[in-house]
């Protein structure tokens, strides 16, 4: 499990510092260079697809590191 979380951290993607809800849109915007509001609009439109929108967002939320490198799913599984 440790290898999986380390590889996620090494990918370089982090939740954006300009968070509105969970920072996923801000992180995508920072990684791609797109406008943060455009990314937020696209994420909102993805919610129109029931499982894909909400399910994918929750999965990304659980696996995306915070700015300090901690990953929510890893914290739950390790009890930290």
N, C-alpha and C positions, 0 to 999 in steps of 0.2 A: 504494500500500500504506500509505503514511504516513497518509493520510486515514482509512482503515479503523481503524487502531490508535488514532488520535487520537479518533475518534468513540466507540470502545469506552471509552477513558479518560474521556471527557466524560459518559458515561452515569452515572457516579457509583458504580457497583458495584465493590467491592473484595473480595478474599479477606478473610475474617474474621480478626480478631486472635486469637480463641480457636480455634486450629487443632487438629484431631485428626489428620487425614491431610494434605489439601491446602488446607484452608480454604474450600472451596466451600460446605459446609453452614453454616459460621459466617458467610460473606458473605451467603448467602441469608437466614439468620435475622436478621442485622443490617439488611438492606434491607427485609424485610417485617415485622419486629417480632415474629416468631414465636419460640418457644422453640427454642434451638439443638439440643437433643436430639430434639425432634419433627422438625425438618428433617433431622437425620442419620438418623432412623428412616425417613423418607419416601425419602431418597436410597438407603438400603440396600434398601428394598422395590423401588425402581426397578431395581435390579440383577437382579431376577427376570425382567425383560424383556430378553432377551439383548443385542440390538444397541442398543436404545433406552437401557437403563440404563448399560452400560459405554461405549458409543460416545458418547453425549451427555455423560457425565461427563468423558471424555477431551477432547472438544471444548471444553467449558466450562473445563476446567483449562488448556488451551493458550491460551485467549483471555481469561481473567480476570486483570486486573491485580493485582499484589501491592500492599501498602499504600504502597509508594514509587512506584507507577505503572508499573513495568516489567511487560511482558507476555511470558510465556515464548516464544510462537511468534514474536514480533517479535525477541526476542533470538537465536533460532535462525536466523531468516532474515537478520538483519543482521550476525551474527557477533559480537555484543557479549556 
